[in-house]
Amino acid sequence: MSVLFKELLSEGIEQCVYDSSNILGSEYNENKNELKIIFSNGTEYLYEEIPPTLYVWFREDESQGKFFNREIKKGTYTFKKI
């Protein structure tokens, strides 16, 4: 697992920092099912309709970058650059 830091920001919102070459961190809002991904180059994207179980699998995977590419990026999730 490559989670370096995990913090509950408020009710239903979790922030994580990863030991990953591609993904610096994430912020998941369980109330809205939104996942913000912060990439190592500083860009941020917001993905919508991410189920809580998918987020937990992403967070706990050995490689967040590989999981993201395989399960989230190639999925049908709505996203926007923020």
TAURCOR-V891242 format. One record per backbone hydrogen bond with DSSP energy under -1.0 kcal/mol. NH is the residue of the N-H (numbers start at 1). CO is the residue of the C=O. E is the energy in kcal/mol with one decimal. If there is no record, write none. Layout:
# TAURCOR-V891242
((NH & CO & E) (NH & CO & E))
This chain:
# TAURCOR-V891242
((4 & 17 & -2.9) (5 & 17 & -1.6) (7 & 15 & -2.8) (9 & 13 & -2.1) (10 & 13 & -1.1) (13 & 10 & -2.5) (14 & 28 & -2.4) (15 & 7 & -3.1) (16 & 26 & -2.6) (17 & 5 & -2.4) (18 & 24 & -2.5) (19 & 2 & -3.1) (20 & 18 & -1.2) (24 & 38 & -1.9) (25 & 38 & -2.0) (26 & 16 & -2.2) (27 & 36 & -2.1) (28 & 14 & -3.1) (29 & 34 & -2.9) (30 & 12 & -3.4) (33 & 29 & -1.4) (34 & 29 & -1.6) (35 & 47 & -2.8) (36 & 27 & -3.1) (37 & 45 & -2.7) (38 & 25 & -2.9) (39 & 43 & -2.8) (40 & 22 & -2.4) (42 & 39 & -2.3) (45 & 37 & -2.0) (46 & 80 & -2.8) (47 & 35 & -3.0) (48 & 78 & -3.0) (50 & 33 & -2.7) (55 & 51 & -2.0) (56 & 52 & -2.3) (57 & 53 & -2.3) (58 & 54 & -2.4) (59 & 55 & -3.1) (60 & 56 & -2.5) (67 & 63 & -2.3) (68 & 64 & -2.9) (69 & 65 & -2.4) (70 & 66 & -2.3) (71 & 67 & -3.2) (72 & 68 & -1.5) (73 & 68 & -3.3) (80 & 46 & -1.5) (82 & 44 & -2.8))
